[in-house]
Amino acid sequence: MSDHYHDPADMQLLKDMSKLAPAEFKAWFALNDIVARDGGAIPKKYRELIALAVAFTTQCPYCIEAHAKGAKMAGASREEIAESSFIAAALRAGGAATHGAMALKFYDHEAKP
């Protein structure tokens, strides 16, 4: 049984995408350099942990795999990986609550029965 909940072979289709939309693919692919960069104000380990937390909220299994491995290679501990998931969960929950407040605003001020 595989440890993956996704099919890594799907990533081969990115080659097709790079040919179908080359300029867009190149720009998108270059964004990963922001995470991989070392030597900025934010150390690589923290860049990877931030990327991992974002991947938890976007729920991209490919990003989770890549950034969990990247965080480990950059020196992150298992505890830091676990904490980053709960930090992401807290922010996601906070966003749901504040959007609930926004829904009440729209309910109260927009639609009249």
C-alpha positions, 0 to 999 in steps of 0.5 A, spaced: 500 500 500 502 506 498 503 512 503 500 517 498 493 519 498 494 522 491 497 519 485 504 522 484 504 520 476 499 526 475 505 530 476 507 528 469 501 532 466 505 538 468 509 537 462 503 537 458 501 544 461 508 547 460 507 546 453 500 548 453 501 555 456 509 556 457 509 563 459 504 562 464 507 555 467 514 559 467 511 564 471 507 559 476 513 555 477 518 560 478 514 562 484 517 556 488 523 560 488 520 564 493 520 558 498 526 555 496 530 561 497 535 561 502 538 568 505 533 572 506 530 575 512 526 569 513 530 562 514 529 557 509 526 552 515 521 557 516 519 559 509 518 551 508 513 551 515 509 557 512 508 554 505 506 547 509 501 551 513 498 554 507 498 547 503 494 545 509 489 550 508 489 549 501 489 542 502 494 540 496 496 533 497 502 535 492 504 541 496 504 538 503 508 532 501 513 537 497 513 542 503 513 537 509 520 534 505 522 541 504 521 543 511 525 536 514 531 537 509 531 545 512 531 542 519 524 542 521 522 537 527 516 533 527 513 537 533 514 543 528 510 540 523 505 538 528 504 545 530 504 548 523 498 544 522 494 547 528 496 554 527 493 553 520 487 550 523 486 556 528 487 561 522 482 557 518 477 556 523 478 564 525 476 565 517 470 561 518 468 565 524 469 572 521 466 570 515 460 568 519 460 575 522 460 578 514 454 573 513 450 576 518 452 583 516 449 581 509 443 578 512 441 584 516 443 590 511 442 587 504 436 582 503 429 584 505 424 579 505 
